[in-house]
Amino acid sequence: MNEYFTNTLKKYEKLNHFVLKGQLLFFGSTFLEEFPLEELKQDFALDRVIYNRSIQGLTVDEALNILDTCVFELMPSKLFISLGDEDEQMPNYSKKDFLERYALLLDKVYTELPACKIYILTPEYNFALKTLAKEKHAFYIDLSASAESDYVSAFRRMKTFFRDGNIAFSEAWNA
């Protein structure tokens, strides 16, 4: 772990004392850490509380080690996860091992937070993660139709999943 990682984790530990449990949580690596959630939440006039516990450069193995601080302490009702970009850049990357570790992460979340709905976000289409999401009863949200720099389009694709219960037809149509 580098100094940035350690300092970010310490910051999250302090912030966790003030969270409202049962809200929306984003957890992932660089893509989600840089995502302007608060600004877009305001622009779309959403009334949900959204927390972001993402860390630049986070791998699945690192994510497994910080679930307590970054996920379990917040007890989210919905968890949006985006991991894997950094894993693919590792010299010893194995798709099989990555998927096994990702599955373990999902299992740990479901064990600790059985009522939590999990959404796997990918900035690029990923058939393997889509299949894993289906196997683990999670939802898969493909953000590849939105350019990585087009946060508004990506947020628009995600926002329909922020609500509890049914949504109006017009909201689904404009998603």
N, C-alpha and C positions, 0 to 999 in steps of 0.2 A: 504494500500500500504506500502510495506517495503522500506527501504533506497535504496536497489539495484534497485528496480523498479523506484523510483523517480529519482535517478541519471541517469539511462539509458534513461528515458524519457527526461530529461534535455539535455543530450548529443544529442539525436535525434533532439530536437528543434534547437540546434545550427547547427547541420549538414544540416538541411533542408534549410538553407540559401544558400547552395552551390549546390543543386541538379539540375540536368537537368530534366525537367518535361517530362512526356510521356515515361518513361522508364519502365523496369521490376522491380517489387517490391515483396519482400517476407515479409510476415507478419504473425506472429504466436507466439507460445510459445517455450518451451525448445528445441524441436526437430529442429526447424528452426534456433533458435539462435545459436545452436552448429554446424549447417551445414556449412562446409567450402566452401561457395559459391565462394569467390574470388579466392581461390586456384584452384578449379575445373574449373572455368571460364577460367583461364589462361591455365590449362592443356588441355582443349578442344578448345583453341584458339577462343573463342567466342568474337565477336566484339560488343556485346550489353552491355549497362550499366545496372548493377544489384545492387539494393539497398536492404538492409535487415533491417527491422524495427521490428524484433522479440524481445521478452523479456521473459527471463526465468520465468516459472511458470504462464504465462499469461492465464487467463480464458476468456471465451466469454464475460462475463459481464464487465471485465476490458477492453477488446478489444473494446467494444462498447463505452467506455468512452474516448478512446484515438485515435479514428479514425481521428480526425482533424490533430493531430501531426504525426501519424504514416502512414496515407494513403492519406488523402485529400490534404495535403500540397505538396505532391510529384506528384499528378495527374498522376498516372501510366497508361500506355496503357494496361498492363497486371498485374494482381494481383494474386499472389500465396499465399493461406491461409492454414495454418495448426493449427487448434485449437481443443481442446477437451480432450487431454490427461490429463491435470491437472483437468479439470472439472469432469472427471470420478472418480477422487480420492477424491473429496469433499464428506463429510459425508451426505450432504443434496442433493446429485446429483439426478436429475430426467431427464431421457432421453427426455421426452416430453418438459420440460422447456428448456433444453439445445437446442433442435432443434428449438424451437420457437425463442430463443435468437439468434441463428445462422442465422435463416431466417431473423430476423430483421436486423442483421449486413449486410447481403447481400443486403437487400432492401435499406439500407442507402447508401451503396456504389453505387448501381445502380442509386439512386436518385441524388447523388452528382456527380457521374462520369458515365454518361450513356453510353459512348463509351468504357469504360473499360471492358476487358474480364477477368472473374474471374475463377480461377482454384483452386479447393479444393484438397489439398494434405492430404493423410492419411498414416502414417507409418504402419498401420494395416488396412485390409479390413474393411469397415464400410458401410453396406447396407443402413442404415438410411441416412448417409451423401451423398451417391451416389444418393439416391432417391431425397434428398433435392436439390442437384446440378442440377438434371434434371428438377425439378419443377421450379427452379429459373434461368434456362437457363445459368447455370455455367457449367464448365467442371470438371469432377472428375478424379483425377489421383491416382490410387492405387499404393503405393510404397511398399506394403507388400511383394512382390516377392523379394525385395531387403532387405537383413538383415539391421537392423537399423545402424549397424556399417559399412556397406558397402555403403559409401556415393557415390562412383564412379558409382555403379549400379543405385542408386536412381537418381543421377544427369543425367545419360544417359537417363533414362526414361522421365525426365522432359525437356531436352534440345530441343526436337523437337517443344515444345510449345513456345519457346523463340522467334522464328522468326515471322515476319509479312509476310503474303502471303504464296505462295507455297514452298514446300521443294522438293529437289531432291529425287528420289526413293532410291538412295544409302543411303541418310541420314535417311529416314524412316526405311529402312532395318536394319541399324546399331543402331537404337534407343534403 
